[in-house]
Amino acid sequence: MSEPLSFRESKTHMPGIFSKLTKAKTIYCGCNIIFYENGYKPDLASCGYKIRSNEQRAKRIEAEHIMPAHAFGKKRECWILGGRKECSENDPEFIYMEGDLHNLYPSIGEVNGDRSNYRFVEKLKGKSPYGKCSVVINTKKKVASIPNRAKGIVARAYLYMSSTYKIPLTSEEINMFRYWNKKYKVTKNECIRNKLIKEIQGNDNPFVKAQCKRFKL
């Protein structure tokens, strides 16, 4: 890879990347993205999103770490000493991971906040509090379930992060993400995003690239 981008720097690249995709949408809820100079926001009406409680965060897009920073940082010495802030300032490998664009995706801020650092599971019982956005979060068990539309993207991000940075996954996670990767195929937009990210940070996500041959980019 090239020189690492900080998380702050990577966030500035994201509107430019996603504005080049066809009908770009937020990762979990599939809301259309409205682009403006130097930024973007979600079109909540386009996906039937219902604000649960945090109107301010619901109306903005945030850069979602698909594999949460807690998952790849919690066992590092810097995290033990001073949490994520310490790692962001003083751990070069963590800076790579935190700013890796292959693991970042536009998300409705409220959902990003509610999901926190919870693990993904195949399916949860219960009704979504976000209207037609079928994300279900169990705060007691610290798990979340997401729509099928996002599962392939999520799987390929997790498999990439695990492979690239030697982040251990449980056998249950490995099986689930491999299944999602196989069942929910790469889209042309994913391939374009992968190509644009390579131009910025110098590397592919091989789990995406492996399925891109059928598209003419």
N, C-alpha and C positions, 0 to 999 in steps of 0.2 A: 504494500500500500504506500501511498504518498504520505506526506506529513499529516499527523492526525488533526482532524477538525474537532474543535470543542463542540459541546452540545449547542452552545449559543450560536456558533458559526454554522453548524449543520441546519439549525432551524431557519436561518436566513436563506438557505438554498431551497428549502422545500416548496415554497410557492412557485418558484421557477420550474422545478421539476414537474410538479403536478399540473401546472398550467399547460404543459406540452402533451398531456395525455388526453385521450378522447373521453369526454364526459366524466371527468374525475369525480370521485365520490369519497366521503369519509369511510374509514375502514370498517367499523362495526355496523353502523346504522344505514350506510349507503345513501347519505344525504348528498345532494349536489353541492359542489363547491363554487362559491362566488369569488372570483379573483378581482383584486383592485391593485393599485400601484403599491408595490412592496408588501403585499399581504393577501389574505384570503379569509373567508368566513363561511359557515355552513348555511345552506338554505333549508331550514328546519321543516318548512311546509312541504318540501319536495319529497320527504321520506316519512311524513306523518309523525314527526317527533313531538313528544309531549314533555315539557320541562318538568322534572321531578321536584326540584326545590331551588337549585342554584341557577337563576336566570342569567347572571353575568357570565358564568362559565359555559352555560348551554349555548350562548350566542356567539361563542368564539371557537376557533379551531386551536387545538394544542397538538404538539408533537408527541405522539404516543410511543413510548418504548414498548414494543410488542413483547419482547422479553424484558421484564422490569429491571431497572437499575439495581434493585435490591437483590434480584436473583443472581446477577453476575458480580455484585460487589460485596455482598454481606460477609463473605469469608476472607476478604482481603485485609491485610494489616491496617491499611489506611482507614477502612470502614470501622474496624474495631476501635481505632484510636479516635476518630472524629466524624464517622458517618460519611454520607455521600459528599458533603462539602469538602472534607479532607481529601477524598479520593479525586474529586474533580480538579483540585488545585495541585496535587503532589504525586499522583500515580499515573505515569505515562500510558500504561496499558489500559487502565480504567478510562482515561481520556479517549483512547481509541474506541473502546466499547461504547461509552456513553454518547459519543458523537457519530457512531457508525450509521450512515444513512440507510443501510439495508435493514436496520431494525427500527426505523422511524417511519411513522405514517400519520397523516392527518386524522384526528379524532375529535368528536364533539367534546369540549372541555369537561362538561359535567360527567360524561361517561368515563372519560380518562380518570377523573378524580375518584369516582365511585369504584372503578375497577381496582384502583390502588396497585398493589403488587400481588394481587391474587392470581392463583393458577387457573388455567383453563381446564374445563372438563367437557365431555361429549354433550351432556344435556342435564339441565336442572329443572325440577318441577317448580311451578310458580308462574305468575304473570309478570310480564315486564312493566316497570313503572315509567317507561319512556314511550308510551303510545305504541306506534307500529314498529318501533325499533325493538326487535326481540332479543335484547340482552337481559339476562337474568343473573343477579349477583346474590350470593349467599355470604353475608358478612360474618356469620358465626363460623362457617367452615372455611372461609377465605378462598372461595372458588367462584368462577364465573363461566357462564355458557354464552356462546355467541351465534349469530346467524351463519348458515352454511356459506353464504357469500364471502365471509371473511376467513374461513377455516384454512383454505389453501395458503393464503398470504401469511397467516399466523404460523402455520406449520413450517413453511420455508424460511421464515425469519428465525424461528427457534432452532431449527436444524442447522442453519448457517451459523448462528451465534455459538451454538454448542461445538460445532466442528472447528470454527475459526479460532475460538478463544479457549477451547478445552473446558467448556462449562458442562459439568455433569448434569444429565437429566435422569429422572427415574425411568425404570423399564416401562412403566405405565405411560409416561409422557412420550418416550421414544416410539412405542407402538402406536399411540394415538396420532402423533405428528406424522409418522410414516404413512399411516392410513389416510390422513387428511391430504397429504401431499399427493398421494396416488389418486384419490377419489376426486379432489377438487383441483382440476388442472390449471396450469398457468394460463393467464389471459395475455392478449397482445399488450395491454397496458402494463402488466407486470414486466414484460420483456423490455418495453420502452423505458420504463422506470429503471430497470437494472442497467441498461446501457447508459442512461444519463448519469446514474450514480457512479458507474465506472469512470466516466469522463471527469468526475469531480474528485473521487477519492482513490481511484486507481485499481479497483478490484471488482470482480463479479460476485454475485451470489450463485454458486454452482448449482444449487437446487432449483433456481429459476432458469438459469442458462440451459440446463439439460433438456428443458421442455420447449425451448424457443425456436428450434429449427424449423418448425412448421409455419412460422410467421415470416413474412418478408418485411424486414425492418430497414 
